[in-house]
Amino acid sequence: MAATRHFELNLLPERFAVTRLAANSPMPTAATQGPFFCVTRTGDEISVVTELSLVPLGIQSERGWRVLKVQGPFVLSEIGVLASLATSLAEAEISLLAVSTFYTNYLLVASETLTAAFAALEQAGHTIYRSKAG
């Protein structure tokens, strides 16, 4: 069995929201602003992760998410990065939304579970760097 991997994560200072739009919706301009955003379009929906302050009033969204950036880079063929982190959170019964990029992964956790997420990840041997605003 492979040894448990330990990672360094940085907490982004901003608060985020996750929004669901109809698949045929126009792309909201605000969705592509801010220091971190993610837009995923499928045949069923458009999901947008963006800074909370950029979500227009009246748009249905789940607010209050925090983002942890896994310090990379990692090659796309690297195995077990997300699994190691997700397992630590799952064992602590903490839900997450994962976003992967070419070089790294981001974990979104609800603000109300952030302290418990820190504890679970640190207990598993991961290191978390908290932003001054976080």
N, C-alpha and C positions, 0 to 999 in steps of 0.2 A: 504494500500500500504506500502511496506517495506521501511524503511529509506535508503537513499543513503549511500553506503559504501565508505569509504575512505581508500586508500592503500598507502604504501610507495614503491617507485621504485628506483632502482639504475641503472644509465647509465653505461653500460660497456664501457671501454675506446677504444676498438678496432673498426675499420671500418669493415663491412662485405659485402659479396656478396651472391646473390641467383642465383644458377645455375640450369638449367634444362638439364638432359641427357636422352637419349633414355632408355626405360625400360630394354633393354637387355645389357646395357653398363656395363663394369666391374666397381667395386667400386673404385673411384679415391683415391689413398693413402692419398693425401693432405686433403681430405674431413674429415678425422678423426684426424686431428692435431689441435692444438690451444686450447685456454681456453674454447671455446664454439663452438659447431658445431651441426648440425642436418641433418640427412639423412632420407628421406622418399621415400620408393619405393612402387609404385603401378603397376598395369598391364599396365598403360599408360606411366609412366615416373619415373625418379628418380629426386627428388629435393634435392639440397644440400645447406645448409646455412653454410658458413665457413668464417673465417677471410679473408679479401680481399687480404692480402699479400700472402695467400696460394693458390690462384686460379691461375692455370697455364696459361701462355699466350696462346691466341688462343682459349680459352674455352669461349663459349657464356654465358654471365651472366649479371645480373643486379647488378651493383656495387653501393656502396655508401649507404649502410643501416646501421642504428644504432640500438642497442639492449637495451631495458629497461627491467630489471629483476624485477618482482613483488616480494616483500619480503613475503615469506611464512614461514613455510610450510602451505599448505592447504590440507585437506583431499579430496580425489577424489570425494566424494559426496557433497562437498560444492558448493552451488549454487550462481551464480551472480558475481563471481570475474571478469571473462573476460568480461561479459556483461557491467559491470559498467565502465570499462576502455574503451572498444570499443565504447560505446555510446558517451563518452566525445569526442573521436577523430572523430567519424562519424559526430557529430553535428558541428564540426569545419572543416568538409570536408577533413579530413586527412586519407589517406589509411593506412592500417596496415596489417602485416602478423603476425599471432599469432602462437606461439609454446608452447605447454603444456608438462610438465613433470609430474612425479609422485607427486612432492611436490609443484610445482609453475607454473607460466606462464611467458612467455617472449613476449614482443611486439617489432616487428621490424617496424621501420618507416624510410622513405627515409631521407637522411641527409638534403636535402633542406627543409624538413618540420619539422625538429627537434625543432626549436625555437617555431613554432606554436603549435607543439604537447605538449611541456612543458607548454605553456600558457593555452592550453585547459585543460590539466590534472590538473594543479594547480588551475585553476578557478573552477573546479569541486570538489576541496577539497583534491586532492591527493598530496602527498609530493614526490618530486624528488630529489635524491642525485646525483649530477653530479661528475663524476670522474675528477681527476686533468688533465688528458689528453683529456677529453671530452669537 
